[in-house]
């Protein structure tokens, strides 16, 4: 005689099992998978109806199958909870340590520039496509050294309006990024825009996607050839492409925009630094 237990319903009820008490079928029916729950009082197969299928071993097959189903359900639920949603994952903004300009080591950490709703991809995509003298953007102009004939890729400066990013990479990197910062993209006044410009350099510029440290000094008010500006010194001590940075932000006559001039050079290369500082001396209103 087949031992008591749950077996496929011989009455043919979909997705259900009926209990065999060891001698006959009972009225107890249960659901086995998706589908409607069998109603109570389902007709009992006649006494001479089919017996449940025989199982090998001890008759524990239904229990084993049920336990396996429970384990599978638990694994799926845990997977949905523990596996992160890749589409919604967002890397946190970089908040690097800072250093005062001219120091060889980092100063006491200070908060980085406020990220807010800054859009580092909102530039107008306009770029100077040919070597010029002078370079002009957003009411500002400067003269580049004659040896600067390399235009840096404009997609690495996507937050700048009317960008002119020229320089040289041999034997050492040096150059100037000139352009406009638009308040509609989240940039503040000239006092804040320099550090926001550096934020975009790390998030959308040449260092985008890298876990690269940037050391930012304080922003101070300076005078450049009779014009008021706000200066921020910074450095990127990357082992692959280290840079020394000097950011100057100028108020402009254009409502809602400020002009940014950023000189950059390979640290320790005196000739490269001298070329950038010579270019700075030529800054004027345009």
Buried (B, 14 or more C-beta within 10 A) or exposed (E): EBEBBBBBBBBEBEBBBBBBEEEEBEEBBEBBEEEEEBEEEBEBBEEEEEBBEEBEEEBEBBEEEEEEEEEEEEEEEEEEEEEEEEEEEEEEEBBBBBBBBEEEEBBEEEEBBBBEEBBBEBBEBBBBEEEEEBBBBBBBBBBBBEEBEBBBEBEBBBBBBBBBBBBBEEEBBBBBBBBBBBEEBBBBEBBBBBBBBBBBBBBBBBBBEEEBBBBBBBBEEEEBEEBEBBBBBBBBBBEEEBBBBBBBBBBBEEEEBBBBBBBBBBBEBEEBBEBBEEBBEBBBEB
